[in-house]
Amino acid sequence: MISNSLIVVVIYEINLDDSLTLQSLIRIQTLTPDFPNILVYDNSFENKYNEKYSENITYYRHDSTNTGVGGAYNYAAKLANSINKAWLILFDQDTKINDDYLKELQSSFNTFPNEKLFCPNVCANNKIISPSFYFAYRAFSFNEPKSGILKSLNFTLINSGLVIKLSELEKVGGYDNELALDYSDHYFFWKYKKRNRNFVAINCVNLHNLSSNSDYAFEAVYRRFKMYCNSTFIYSQKVHSRLPLLWLFFRTLKLTIKFSTIEFFKFLLFKK
């Protein structure tokens, strides 16, 4: 099944040399027979393609309009269908992939041939952030990785490393283009578990750099907060719950205290 997959890596304003995900995949590529084709979807303003990766990257698409990860993953799904692939393997740009990821994925395929969604354990800041426990529209990390078949209702996932059967991706309506980054994964899985009771956690751990932890200067954090705030309102409407807005309030309070400024609350309260 591995060879019947397409890998998509979404990048934004980063050179291919600096993408932890792509460099991990290239390392694994040398170790894996029948390695899947790679699509790099480049959302940068200027094309980041580098000819030296022509033998590693099968497909490259530059989209200066930056449709977000949702648009990139939907494009990848259409491409995968057109080349008769059955599975889509999703990545962002900053995941250090375990060398055994594809081997363990194949093992999970063999053990659970009827399941439609697989994911690795993803670790950030020494916590397992995916799969994570999901309660009241909030994700709670684990201390230890999971493996095997799990009940969808109790969990949520992040996109990076997620493996979805293309036929099921189409049935749940793909990714929502309104959620360009934040909540794109949670809303996709929210739709998935309305149709599917189970998913499979792969017996491996990938390391992830959370974008929300990457910048500490006020200007960068404030800019990122505005994007997150907009996505939270959209997500809240789509899942028909005000609970995401409650968690947004606490996040706003935390940032207000950290930076000793009311700018975060001003944006939240006067958002149109």
CYANA upper distance limits for C-alpha pairs under 8 A (distance plus 0.5 A):
  1 MET  CA      5 SER  CA      7.32
  1 MET  CA     87 TRP  CA      8.48
  1 MET  CA    106 GLN  CA      7.35
  1 MET  CA    109 PHE  CA      7.71
  2 ILE  CA     34 ASP  CA      7.95
  2 ILE  CA     35 PHE  CA      7.63
  2 ILE  CA     36 PRO  CA      6.92
  2 ILE  CA    102 LEU  CA      7.79
  2 ILE  CA    105 LEU  CA      8.33
  2 ILE  CA    106 GLN  CA      6.80
  3 SER  CA     34 ASP  CA      5.93
  3 SER  CA     35 PHE  CA      6.53
  3 SER  CA     36 PRO  CA      5.48
  3 SER  CA     37 ASN  CA      8.50
  4 ASN  CA     36 PRO  CA      7.58
  4 ASN  CA     84 ASN  CA      8.47
  4 ASN  CA     85 LYS  CA      5.55
  4 ASN  CA     86 ALA  CA      6.29
  4 ASN  CA     87 TRP  CA      6.95
  5 SER  CA     36 PRO  CA      6.24
  5 SER  CA     37 ASN  CA      7.87
  5 SER  CA     80 ALA  CA      8.13
  5 SER  CA     85 LYS  CA      5.92
  5 SER  CA     86 ALA  CA      6.50
  5 SER  CA     87 TRP  CA      4.99
  5 SER  CA     88 LEU  CA      6.04
  5 SER  CA     89 ILE  CA      7.34
  6 LEU  CA     36 PRO  CA      6.24
  6 LEU  CA     37 ASN  CA      5.88
  6 LEU  CA     38 ILE  CA      6.68
  6 LEU  CA     39 LEU  CA      7.79
  6 LEU  CA     76 ALA  CA      8.42
  6 LEU  CA     80 ALA  CA      6.55
  6 LEU  CA     85 LYS  CA      7.18
  6 LEU  CA     87 TRP  CA      6.95
  6 LEU  CA     88 LEU  CA      5.61
  6 LEU  CA     89 ILE  CA      6.55
  7 ILE  CA     36 PRO  CA      7.02
  7 ILE  CA     37 ASN  CA      6.65
  7 ILE  CA     38 ILE  CA      5.29
  7 ILE  CA     39 LEU  CA      6.55
  7 ILE  CA     88 LEU  CA      6.59
  7 ILE  CA     89 ILE  CA      5.11
  7 ILE  CA     90 LEU  CA      6.62
  7 ILE  CA     91 PHE  CA      8.07
  8 VAL  CA     38 ILE  CA      6.38
  8 VAL  CA     39 LEU  CA      5.18
  8 VAL  CA     40 VAL  CA      6.26
  8 VAL  CA     41 TYR  CA      7.48
  8 VAL  CA     73 TYR  CA      7.82
  8 VAL  CA     76 ALA  CA      7.01
  8 VAL  CA     88 LEU  CA      7.97
  8 VAL  CA     89 ILE  CA      6.74
  8 VAL  CA     90 LEU  CA      5.81
  8 VAL  CA     91 PHE  CA      6.55
  9 VAL  CA     21 THR  CA      7.98
  9 VAL  CA     22 LEU  CA      7.77
  9 VAL  CA     38 ILE  CA      8.02
  9 VAL  CA     39 LEU  CA      6.81
  9 VAL  CA     40 VAL  CA      5.37
  9 VAL  CA     41 TYR  CA      6.61
  9 VAL  CA     90 LEU  CA      6.99
  9 VAL  CA     91 PHE  CA      5.26
  9 VAL  CA     92 ASP  CA      5.91
  9 VAL  CA     93 GLN  CA      6.81
 10 VAL  CA     40 VAL  CA      6.47
 10 VAL  CA     41 TYR  CA      5.28
 10 VAL  CA     42 ASP  CA      6.52
 10 VAL  CA     43 ASN  CA      7.74
 10 VAL  CA     69 VAL  CA      7.15
 10 VAL  CA     72 ALA  CA      7.33
 10 VAL  CA     91 PHE  CA      6.96
 10 VAL  CA     92 ASP  CA      5.45
 10 VAL  CA     93 GLN  CA      6.42
 11 ILE  CA     19 SER  CA      8.19
 11 ILE  CA     40 VAL  CA      7.77
 11 ILE  CA     41 TYR  CA      6.78
 11 ILE  CA     42 ASP  CA      5.54
 11 ILE  CA     43 ASN  CA      6.55
 11 ILE  CA     44 SER  CA      7.67
 11 ILE  CA     92 ASP  CA      6.96
 11 ILE  CA     93 GLN  CA      5.64
 12 TYR  CA     42 ASP  CA      6.59
 12 TYR  CA     43 ASN  CA      5.47
 12 TYR  CA     44 SER  CA      5.21
 12 TYR  CA     93 GLN  CA      8.19
 13 GLU  CA     43 ASN  CA      7.85
 13 GLU  CA     44 SER  CA      5.25
 13 GLU  CA     45 PHE  CA      7.70
 13 GLU  CA     46 GLU  CA      8.48
 13 GLU  CA     48 LYS  CA      8.34
 14 ILE  CA     18 ASP  CA      6.93
 14 ILE  CA     19 SER  CA      7.24
 14 ILE  CA     44 SER  CA      8.12
 14 ILE  CA     48 LYS  CA      7.80
 15 ASN  CA     19 SER  CA      7.13
 15 ASN  CA     48 LYS  CA      6.26
 15 ASN  CA     49 TYR  CA      8.44
 16 LEU  CA     22 LEU  CA      7.48
 16 LEU  CA     23 GLN  CA      8.49
 16 LEU  CA     48 LYS  CA      7.36
 16 LEU  CA     49 TYR  CA      7.72
 16 LEU  CA     50 ASN  CA      7.56
 17 ASP  CA     23 GLN  CA      7.64
 18 ASP  CA     23 GLN  CA      8.25
 19 SER  CA     23 GLN  CA      6.72
 19 SER  CA     93 GLN  CA      5.78
 19 SER  CA     94 ASP  CA      6.41
 20 LEU  CA     24 SER  CA      6.59
 20 LEU  CA     93 GLN  CA      6.80
 20 LEU  CA     94 ASP  CA      5.38
 20 LEU  CA     95 THR  CA      6.18
 20 LEU  CA     96 LYS  CA      6.20
 21 THR  CA     25 LEU  CA      6.73
 21 THR  CA     91 PHE  CA      7.77
 21 THR  CA     92 ASP  CA      7.52
 21 THR  CA     93 GLN  CA      5.68
 21 THR  CA     94 ASP  CA      5.76
 21 THR  CA     95 THR  CA      5.24
 21 THR  CA     96 LYS  CA      6.14
 21 THR  CA     97 ILE  CA      7.10
 22 LEU  CA     26 ILE  CA      6.68
 22 LEU  CA     93 GLN  CA      7.51
 23 GLN  CA     27 ARG  CA      6.80
 24 SER  CA     28 ILE  CA      6.79
 24 SER  CA     96 LYS  CA      6.49
 24 SER  CA     97 ILE  CA      6.09
 24 SER  CA     98 ASN  CA      8.39
 24 SER  CA     99 ASP  CA      8.36
 25 LEU  CA     29 GLN  CA      6.37
 25 LEU  CA     97 ILE  CA      7.67
 26 ILE  CA     30 THR  CA      7.24
 26 ILE  CA     56 ASN  CA      7.19
 27 ARG  CA     31 LEU  CA      7.66
 27 ARG  CA     99 ASP  CA      8.45
 28 ILE  CA     32 THR  CA      6.70
 28 ILE  CA     99 ASP  CA      6.38
 29 GLN  CA     33 PRO  CA      8.27
 29 GLN  CA     35 PHE  CA      6.54
 37 ASN  CA     57 ILE  CA      7.67
 37 ASN  CA     58 THR  CA      6.24
 37 ASN  CA     59 TYR  CA      8.35
 38 ILE  CA     56 ASN  CA      7.82
 38 ILE  CA     57 ILE  CA      5.67
 38 ILE  CA     58 THR  CA      5.86
 38 ILE  CA     59 TYR  CA      6.83
 39 LEU  CA     57 ILE  CA      6.81
 39 LEU  CA     58 THR  CA      6.59
 39 LEU  CA     59 TYR  CA      5.00
 39 LEU  CA     60 TYR  CA      6.09
 39 LEU  CA     61 ARG  CA      8.13
 39 LEU  CA     76 ALA  CA      7.90
 40 VAL  CA     57 ILE  CA      7.55
 40 VAL  CA     59 TYR  CA      6.87
 40 VAL  CA     60 TYR  CA      5.39
 40 VAL  CA     61 ARG  CA      6.88
 41 TYR  CA     60 TYR  CA      6.55
 41 TYR  CA     61 ARG  CA      5.47
 41 TYR  CA     62 HIS  CA      6.65
 41 TYR  CA     63 ASP  CA      7.93
 41 TYR  CA     72 ALA  CA      6.70
 42 ASP  CA     47 ASN  CA      7.54
 42 ASP  CA     48 LYS  CA      7.60
 42 ASP  CA     60 TYR  CA      7.99
 42 ASP  CA     61 ARG  CA      6.46
 42 ASP  CA     62 HIS  CA      5.13
 42 ASP  CA     63 ASP  CA      6.43
 42 ASP  CA     64 SER  CA      8.25
 43 ASN  CA     62 HIS  CA      6.73
 43 ASN  CA     63 ASP  CA      5.50
 43 ASN  CA     64 SER  CA      6.07
 43 ASN  CA     65 THR  CA      7.55
 43 ASN  CA     66 ASN  CA      5.12
 43 ASN  CA     67 THR  CA      7.70
 43 ASN  CA     68 GLY  CA      7.64
 44 SER  CA     48 LYS  CA      7.76
 44 SER  CA     62 HIS  CA      7.88
 44 SER  CA     63 ASP  CA      7.46
 44 SER  CA     64 SER  CA      6.10
 44 SER  CA     66 ASN  CA      7.31
 45 PHE  CA     63 ASP  CA      8.21
 45 PHE  CA     64 SER  CA      5.11
 45 PHE  CA     65 THR  CA      7.93
 45 PHE  CA     66 ASN  CA      8.22
 46 GLU  CA     64 SER  CA      7.15
 47 ASN  CA     62 HIS  CA      6.43
 47 ASN  CA     64 SER  CA      8.28
 49 TYR  CA     60 TYR  CA      8.10
 50 ASN  CA     54 SER  CA      8.05
 53 TYR  CA     57 ILE  CA      6.50
 54 SER  CA     58 THR  CA      7.61
 63 ASP  CA     67 THR  CA      7.96
 67 THR  CA     71 GLY  CA      5.66
 67 THR  CA     72 ALA  CA      7.40
 67 THR  CA    177 ASN  CA      7.69
 67 THR  CA    180 ALA  CA      7.01
 68 GLY  CA     72 ALA  CA      6.92
 68 GLY  CA    177 ASN  CA      7.87
 68 GLY  CA    179 LEU  CA      8.17
 68 GLY  CA    180 ALA  CA      4.62
 68 GLY  CA    181 LEU  CA      6.45
 69 VAL  CA     73 TYR  CA      6.50
 69 VAL  CA    180 ALA  CA      6.18
 69 VAL  CA    181 LEU  CA      6.40
 69 VAL  CA    184 SER  CA      8.12
 70 GLY  CA     74 ASN  CA      6.64
 70 GLY  CA    175 TYR  CA      5.44
 70 GLY  CA    176 ASP  CA      6.33
 70 GLY  CA    177 ASN  CA      5.71
 70 GLY  CA    179 LEU  CA      7.37
 70 GLY  CA    180 ALA  CA      6.26
 70 GLY  CA    181 LEU  CA      7.84
 70 GLY  CA    184 SER  CA      7.08
 71 GLY  CA     75 TYR  CA      6.63
 71 GLY  CA    175 TYR  CA      7.72
 71 GLY  CA    176 ASP  CA      8.23
 71 GLY  CA    177 ASN  CA      6.14
 71 GLY  CA    180 ALA  CA      8.02
 72 ALA  CA     76 ALA  CA      6.69
 73 TYR  CA     77 ALA  CA      6.68
 73 TYR  CA     90 LEU  CA      7.86
 73 TYR  CA    175 TYR  CA      7.52
 74 ASN  CA     78 LYS  CA      6.94
 74 ASN  CA    174 GLY  CA      6.78
 74 ASN  CA    175 TYR  CA      6.78
 75 TYR  CA     79 LEU  CA      6.79
 76 ALA  CA     80 ALA  CA      6.51
 76 ALA  CA     88 LEU  CA      8.21
 77 ALA  CA     81 ASN  CA      6.69
 77 ALA  CA     88 LEU  CA      7.24
 77 ALA  CA    166 LEU  CA      7.23
 78 LYS  CA     82 SER  CA      6.73
 79 LEU  CA     83 ILE  CA      6.94
 80 ALA  CA     84 ASN  CA      6.71
 80 ALA  CA     85 LYS  CA      5.59
 80 ALA  CA     86 ALA  CA      7.87
 80 ALA  CA     87 TRP  CA      8.18
 80 ALA  CA     88 LEU  CA      7.66
 81 ASN  CA     85 LYS  CA      6.18
 81 ASN  CA     86 ALA  CA      7.75
 81 ASN  CA    166 LEU  CA      8.00
 85 LYS  CA    166 LEU  CA      8.45
 86 ALA  CA    165 LYS  CA      6.52
 86 ALA  CA    166 LEU  CA      6.05
 86 ALA  CA    167 SER  CA      7.94
 87 TRP  CA    163 VAL  CA      7.32
 87 TRP  CA    164 ILE  CA      6.27
 87 TRP  CA    165 LYS  CA      5.05
 87 TRP  CA    166 LEU  CA      5.79
 88 LEU  CA    163 VAL  CA      6.16
 88 LEU  CA    164 ILE  CA      5.97
 88 LEU  CA    165 LYS  CA      6.93
 88 LEU  CA    166 LEU  CA      6.87
 89 ILE  CA    161 GLY  CA      6.88
 89 ILE  CA    162 LEU  CA      6.41
 89 ILE  CA    163 VAL  CA      4.99
 89 ILE  CA    164 ILE  CA      7.22
 90 LEU  CA    159 ASN  CA      6.79
 90 LEU  CA    160 SER  CA      6.07
 90 LEU  CA    161 GLY  CA      5.85
 90 LEU  CA    162 LEU  CA      5.87
 90 LEU  CA    163 VAL  CA      6.85
 91 PHE  CA     95 THR  CA      8.05
 91 PHE  CA    159 ASN  CA      7.06
 91 PHE  CA    160 SER  CA      4.63
 91 PHE  CA    161 GLY  CA      5.84
 91 PHE  CA    162 LEU  CA      7.85
 92 ASP  CA    159 ASN  CA      8.01
 92 ASP  CA    160 SER  CA      6.01
 94 ASP  CA    208 HIS  CA      6.80
 94 ASP  CA    209 ASN  CA      6.38
 95 THR  CA    160 SER  CA      7.74
 95 THR  CA    206 ASN  CA      7.26
 95 THR  CA    207 LEU  CA      6.19
 95 THR  CA    208 HIS  CA      5.06
 95 THR  CA    209 ASN  CA      6.99
 96 LYS  CA    206 ASN  CA      6.30
 96 LYS  CA    207 LEU  CA      5.49
 96 LYS  CA    208 HIS  CA      6.82
 97 ILE  CA    101 TYR  CA      7.26
 97 ILE  CA    205 VAL  CA      8.30
 97 ILE  CA    206 ASN  CA      5.39
 97 ILE  CA    207 LEU  CA      7.14
 98 ASN  CA    204 CYS  CA      7.35
 98 ASN  CA    205 VAL  CA      6.83
 98 ASN  CA    206 ASN  CA      5.84
 98 ASN  CA    207 LEU  CA      8.37
100 ASP  CA    104 GLU  CA      6.41
100 ASP  CA    204 CYS  CA      7.51
101 TYR  CA    105 LEU  CA      6.54
101 TYR  CA    120 PRO  CA      8.06
101 TYR  CA    202 ILE  CA      8.46
101 TYR  CA    204 CYS  CA      6.66
101 TYR  CA    205 VAL  CA      8.43
101 TYR  CA    206 ASN  CA      8.49
102 LEU  CA    106 GLN  CA      6.61
103 LYS  CA    107 SER  CA      6.79
104 GLU  CA    108 SER  CA      6.66
104 GLU  CA    202 ILE  CA      6.77
104 GLU  CA    203 ASN  CA      6.66
104 GLU  CA    204 CYS  CA      7.37
105 LEU  CA    109 PHE  CA      6.67
105 LEU  CA    118 PHE  CA      8.18
105 LEU  CA    202 ILE  CA      6.60
106 GLN  CA    110 ASN  CA      6.76
107 SER  CA    111 THR  CA      6.71
108 SER  CA    112 PHE  CA      6.32
108 SER  CA    113 PRO  CA      8.34
108 SER  CA    118 PHE  CA      8.48
108 SER  CA    148 GLY  CA      8.30
108 SER  CA    200 VAL  CA      8.06
108 SER  CA    202 ILE  CA      6.93
109 PHE  CA    113 PRO  CA      5.76
109 PHE  CA    115 GLU  CA      8.48
112 PHE  CA    200 VAL  CA      8.39
115 GLU  CA    198 ASN  CA      7.91
115 GLU  CA    199 PHE  CA      6.98
115 GLU  CA    200 VAL  CA      7.78
116 LYS  CA    164 ILE  CA      6.45
116 LYS  CA    165 LYS  CA      5.73
116 LYS  CA    168 GLU  CA      7.30
116 LYS  CA    199 PHE  CA      7.45
117 LEU  CA    162 LEU  CA      7.89
117 LEU  CA    163 VAL  CA      6.14
117 LEU  CA    164 ILE  CA      5.12
117 LEU  CA    165 LYS  CA      6.94
117 LEU  CA    199 PHE  CA      5.78
117 LEU  CA    200 VAL  CA      6.90
118 PHE  CA    162 LEU  CA      6.54
118 PHE  CA    163 VAL  CA      5.51
118 PHE  CA    164 ILE  CA      7.08
118 PHE  CA    199 PHE  CA      6.48
118 PHE  CA    200 VAL  CA      5.21
118 PHE  CA    201 ALA  CA      6.34
118 PHE  CA    202 ILE  CA      7.10
119 CYS  CA    131 PRO  CA      8.11
119 CYS  CA    157 LEU  CA      8.40
119 CYS  CA    161 GLY  CA      6.45
119 CYS  CA    162 LEU  CA      5.04
119 CYS  CA    163 VAL  CA      6.49
119 CYS  CA    200 VAL  CA      6.92
119 CYS  CA    201 ALA  CA      5.59
119 CYS  CA    202 ILE  CA      6.21
120 PRO  CA    130 SER  CA      8.07
120 PRO  CA    131 PRO  CA      8.31
120 PRO  CA    161 GLY  CA      6.58
120 PRO  CA    162 LEU  CA      7.44
120 PRO  CA    201 ALA  CA      6.14
120 PRO  CA    202 ILE  CA      5.19
120 PRO  CA    203 ASN  CA      7.29
120 PRO  CA    204 CYS  CA      6.33
120 PRO  CA    205 VAL  CA      6.52
120 PRO  CA    206 ASN  CA      7.29
121 ASN  CA    128 ILE  CA      7.04
121 ASN  CA    129 ILE  CA      8.17
121 ASN  CA    130 SER  CA      6.04
121 ASN  CA    131 PRO  CA      6.68
121 ASN  CA    145 PRO  CA      6.41
121 ASN  CA    146 LYS  CA      7.27
121 ASN  CA    201 ALA  CA      7.26
121 ASN  CA    202 ILE  CA      7.31
121 ASN  CA    203 ASN  CA      7.90
121 ASN  CA    204 CYS  CA      6.55
121 ASN  CA    205 VAL  CA      5.11
121 ASN  CA    206 ASN  CA      6.71
122 VAL  CA    128 ILE  CA      6.12
122 VAL  CA    129 ILE  CA      6.31
122 VAL  CA    130 SER  CA      5.54
122 VAL  CA    131 PRO  CA      7.76
122 VAL  CA    205 VAL  CA      6.01
122 VAL  CA    206 ASN  CA      5.34
122 VAL  CA    207 LEU  CA      6.25
122 VAL  CA    208 HIS  CA      6.88
123 CYS  CA    127 LYS  CA      5.87
123 CYS  CA    128 ILE  CA      4.94
123 CYS  CA    129 ILE  CA      6.29
123 CYS  CA    130 SER  CA      7.76
123 CYS  CA    205 VAL  CA      7.12
123 CYS  CA    206 ASN  CA      6.62
123 CYS  CA    207 LEU  CA      5.39
123 CYS  CA    208 HIS  CA      6.42
124 ALA  CA    128 ILE  CA      7.02
124 ALA  CA    129 ILE  CA      7.02
124 ALA  CA    207 LEU  CA      6.59
124 ALA  CA    208 HIS  CA      5.80
124 ALA  CA    209 ASN  CA      6.80
124 ALA  CA    210 LEU  CA      7.42
126 ASN  CA    143 ASN  CA      8.24
127 LYS  CA    141 SER  CA      6.59
127 LYS  CA    142 PHE  CA      6.50
127 LYS  CA    143 ASN  CA      5.94
127 LYS  CA    144 GLU  CA      8.17
128 ILE  CA    132 SER  CA      7.47
128 ILE  CA    141 SER  CA      5.91
128 ILE  CA    142 PHE  CA      5.45
128 ILE  CA    143 ASN  CA      6.44
128 ILE  CA    144 GLU  CA      7.04
128 ILE  CA    145 PRO  CA      6.77
129 ILE  CA    140 PHE  CA      7.89
129 ILE  CA    141 SER  CA      5.29
129 ILE  CA    142 PHE  CA      7.23
129 ILE  CA    157 LEU  CA      8.34
129 ILE  CA    158 ILE  CA      8.37
130 SER  CA    141 SER  CA      7.80
130 SER  CA    156 THR  CA      7.56
130 SER  CA    157 LEU  CA      5.49
130 SER  CA    158 ILE  CA      6.41
131 PRO  CA    141 SER  CA      8.39
131 PRO  CA    146 LYS  CA      8.06
131 PRO  CA    155 PHE  CA      6.75
131 PRO  CA    156 THR  CA      6.32
131 PRO  CA    157 LEU  CA      5.39
131 PRO  CA    158 ILE  CA      7.91
131 PRO  CA    201 ALA  CA      7.98
132 SER  CA    139 ALA  CA      6.32
132 SER  CA    140 PHE  CA      6.05
132 SER  CA    141 SER  CA      5.52
132 SER  CA    142 PHE  CA      6.87
132 SER  CA    155 PHE  CA      5.96
132 SER  CA    156 THR  CA      6.03
132 SER  CA    157 LEU  CA      6.91
133 PHE  CA    139 ALA  CA      6.14
133 PHE  CA    140 PHE  CA      5.52
133 PHE  CA    141 SER  CA      6.92
133 PHE  CA    142 PHE  CA      7.93
133 PHE  CA    154 ASN  CA      6.40
133 PHE  CA    155 PHE  CA      5.13
133 PHE  CA    156 THR  CA      6.99
134 TYR  CA    138 ARG  CA      6.10
134 TYR  CA    139 ALA  CA      5.18
134 TYR  CA    140 PHE  CA      6.77
134 TYR  CA    153 LEU  CA      8.41
134 TYR  CA    154 ASN  CA      6.06
134 TYR  CA    155 PHE  CA      5.23
134 TYR  CA    156 THR  CA      6.21
135 PHE  CA    139 ALA  CA      7.13
135 PHE  CA    140 PHE  CA      8.28
135 PHE  CA    154 ASN  CA      7.89
136 ALA  CA    243 LEU  CA      7.05
137 TYR  CA    243 LEU  CA      6.85
137 TYR  CA    244 PRO  CA      6.59
138 ARG  CA    244 PRO  CA      7.78
138 ARG  CA    247 TRP  CA      8.08
139 ALA  CA    155 PHE  CA      8.34
139 ALA  CA    156 THR  CA      7.30
145 PRO  CA    205 VAL  CA      7.86
146 LYS  CA    201 ALA  CA      6.66
146 LYS  CA    202 ILE  CA      8.31
146 LYS  CA    203 ASN  CA      7.79
147 SER  CA    200 VAL  CA      7.58
147 SER  CA    201 ALA  CA      5.07
147 SER  CA    202 ILE  CA      5.99
147 SER  CA    203 ASN  CA      5.65
148 GLY  CA    200 VAL  CA      5.80
148 GLY  CA    201 ALA  CA      5.68
148 GLY  CA    202 ILE  CA      7.06
148 GLY  CA    203 ASN  CA      7.91
149 ILE  CA    198 ASN  CA      6.98
149 ILE  CA    199 PHE  CA      6.24
149 ILE  CA    200 VAL  CA      4.90
149 ILE  CA    201 ALA  CA      6.89
150 LEU  CA    198 ASN  CA      6.02
150 LEU  CA    199 PHE  CA      6.04
150 LEU  CA    200 VAL  CA      6.43
150 LEU  CA    201 ALA  CA      7.62
151 LYS  CA    155 PHE  CA      7.78
151 LYS  CA    197 ARG  CA      6.30
151 LYS  CA    198 ASN  CA      5.17
151 LYS  CA    199 PHE  CA      7.12
152 SER  CA    156 THR  CA      7.98
152 SER  CA    193 LYS  CA      6.07
152 SER  CA    196 ASN  CA      7.58
152 SER  CA    197 ARG  CA      5.85
152 SER  CA    198 ASN  CA      5.43
152 SER  CA    199 PHE  CA      6.59
153 LEU  CA    193 LYS  CA      6.87
153 LEU  CA    197 ARG  CA      7.47
156 THR  CA    186 HIS  CA      6.64
156 THR  CA    189 PHE  CA      6.95
156 THR  CA    190 TRP  CA      8.19
157 LEU  CA    185 ASP  CA      6.97
157 LEU  CA    186 HIS  CA      6.89
157 LEU  CA    189 PHE  CA      7.38
158 ILE  CA    162 LEU  CA      7.87
158 ILE  CA    185 ASP  CA      5.75
158 ILE  CA    186 HIS  CA      7.41
159 ASN  CA    184 SER  CA      8.49
159 ASN  CA    185 ASP  CA      5.82
164 ILE  CA    168 GLU  CA      7.66
164 ILE  CA    169 LEU  CA      7.02
165 LYS  CA    169 LEU  CA      6.75
166 LEU  CA    170 GLU  CA      6.75
167 SER  CA    171 LYS  CA      6.89
168 GLU  CA    172 VAL  CA      6.80
169 LEU  CA    173 GLY  CA      6.95
169 LEU  CA    174 GLY  CA      5.70
170 GLU  CA    174 GLY  CA      5.98
172 VAL  CA    188 PHE  CA      8.40
172 VAL  CA    191 LYS  CA      6.58
172 VAL  CA    192 TYR  CA      6.53
172 VAL  CA    195 ARG  CA      8.30
174 GLY  CA    188 PHE  CA      7.84
175 TYR  CA    184 SER  CA      7.36
175 TYR  CA    188 PHE  CA      6.50
176 ASP  CA    180 ALA  CA      8.29
176 ASP  CA    184 SER  CA      7.25
176 ASP  CA    187 TYR  CA      8.43
176 ASP  CA    188 PHE  CA      7.98
178 GLU  CA    234 ILE  CA      8.13
179 LEU  CA    183 TYR  CA      6.90
179 LEU  CA    184 SER  CA      5.68
179 LEU  CA    231 SER  CA      6.59
179 LEU  CA    234 ILE  CA      7.96
179 LEU  CA    235 TYR  CA      8.13
180 ALA  CA    184 SER  CA      7.09
181 LEU  CA    231 SER  CA      8.46
182 ASP  CA    227 MET  CA      8.41
182 ASP  CA    228 TYR  CA      6.58
182 ASP  CA    231 SER  CA      6.54
182 ASP  CA    232 THR  CA      8.23
183 TYR  CA    187 TYR  CA      6.30
183 TYR  CA    231 SER  CA      7.37
183 TYR  CA    232 THR  CA      7.90
183 TYR  CA    235 TYR  CA      7.23
184 SER  CA    188 PHE  CA      6.62
185 ASP  CA    189 PHE  CA      6.66
186 HIS  CA    190 TRP  CA      6.46
187 TYR  CA    191 LYS  CA      6.80
187 TYR  CA    235 TYR  CA      7.61
187 TYR  CA    239 VAL  CA      8.26
188 PHE  CA    192 TYR  CA      6.69
189 PHE  CA    193 LYS  CA      6.57
190 TRP  CA    194 LYS  CA      7.21
191 LYS  CA    195 ARG  CA      7.75
192 TYR  CA    196 ASN  CA      6.59
193 LYS  CA    197 ARG  CA      6.55
193 LYS  CA    198 ASN  CA      8.16
209 ASN  CA    213 ASN  CA      8.14
209 ASN  CA    214 SER  CA      8.01
210 LEU  CA    214 SER  CA      7.15
211 SER  CA    215 ASP  CA      8.24
212 SER  CA    221 VAL  CA      8.27
212 SER  CA    224 ARG  CA      7.87
215 ASP  CA    220 ALA  CA      6.58
215 ASP  CA    221 VAL  CA      6.79
216 TYR  CA    220 ALA  CA      7.45
216 TYR  CA    221 VAL  CA      6.73
217 ALA  CA    221 VAL  CA      6.71
218 PHE  CA    222 TYR  CA      6.33
218 PHE  CA    259 PHE  CA      7.71
219 GLU  CA    223 ARG  CA      6.61
220 ALA  CA    224 ARG  CA      6.66
221 VAL  CA    225 PHE  CA      6.46
222 TYR  CA    226 LYS  CA      6.81
222 TYR  CA    264 PHE  CA      7.63
223 ARG  CA    227 MET  CA      7.22
224 ARG  CA    228 TYR  CA      6.76
225 PHE  CA    229 CYS  CA      6.41
225 PHE  CA    264 PHE  CA      8.22
226 LYS  CA    230 ASN  CA      6.73
226 LYS  CA    267 PHE  CA      7.95
227 MET  CA    231 SER  CA      6.80
228 TYR  CA    232 THR  CA      6.61
229 CYS  CA    233 PHE  CA      7.04
229 CYS  CA    248 LEU  CA      7.67
229 CYS  CA    268 LEU  CA      7.74
230 ASN  CA    234 ILE  CA      7.02
231 SER  CA    235 TYR  CA      6.50
232 THR  CA    236 SER  CA      6.44
232 THR  CA    244 PRO  CA      6.94
232 THR  CA    245 LEU  CA      7.24
232 THR  CA    248 LEU  CA      7.77
233 PHE  CA    237 GLN  CA      6.89
233 PHE  CA    244 PRO  CA      8.38
233 PHE  CA    245 LEU  CA      7.47
234 ILE  CA    238 LYS  CA      6.85
235 TYR  CA    239 VAL  CA      6.72
235 TYR  CA    244 PRO  CA      8.18
236 SER  CA    240 HIS  CA      6.42
236 SER  CA    241 SER  CA      5.89
236 SER  CA    242 ARG  CA      6.33
236 SER  CA    243 LEU  CA      7.90
236 SER  CA    244 PRO  CA      6.30
236 SER  CA    245 LEU  CA      7.39
237 GLN  CA    241 SER  CA      7.19
237 GLN  CA    242 ARG  CA      8.39
242 ARG  CA    246 LEU  CA      7.23
243 LEU  CA    247 TRP  CA      7.10
244 PRO  CA    248 LEU  CA      6.67
245 LEU  CA    249 PHE  CA      6.71
246 LEU  CA    250 PHE  CA      7.15
247 TRP  CA    251 ARG  CA      6.74
248 LEU  CA    252 THR  CA      6.58
249 PHE  CA    253 LEU  CA      6.71
250 PHE  CA    254 LYS  CA      6.68
251 ARG  CA    255 LEU  CA      6.82
252 THR  CA    256 THR  CA      6.56
252 THR  CA    264 PHE  CA      6.49
252 THR  CA    265 PHE  CA      6.87
252 THR  CA    268 LEU  CA      8.44
253 LEU  CA    257 ILE  CA      6.78
253 LEU  CA    265 PHE  CA      8.13
254 LYS  CA    258 LYS  CA      6.65
255 LEU  CA    259 PHE  CA      6.54
255 LEU  CA    260 SER  CA      8.46
255 LEU  CA    264 PHE  CA      7.67
256 THR  CA    260 SER  CA      5.96
256 THR  CA    261 THR  CA      5.85
256 THR  CA    262 ILE  CA      6.37
256 THR  CA    263 GLU  CA      8.04
256 THR  CA    264 PHE  CA      6.77
256 THR  CA    265 PHE  CA      7.85
257 ILE  CA    261 THR  CA      7.72
262 ILE  CA    266 LYS  CA      6.63
263 GLU  CA    267 PHE  CA      6.74
264 PHE  CA    268 LEU  CA      6.79
265 PHE  CA    269 LEU  CA      6.40
266 LYS  CA    270 PHE  CA      6.42
267 PHE  CA    271 LYS  CA      6.05
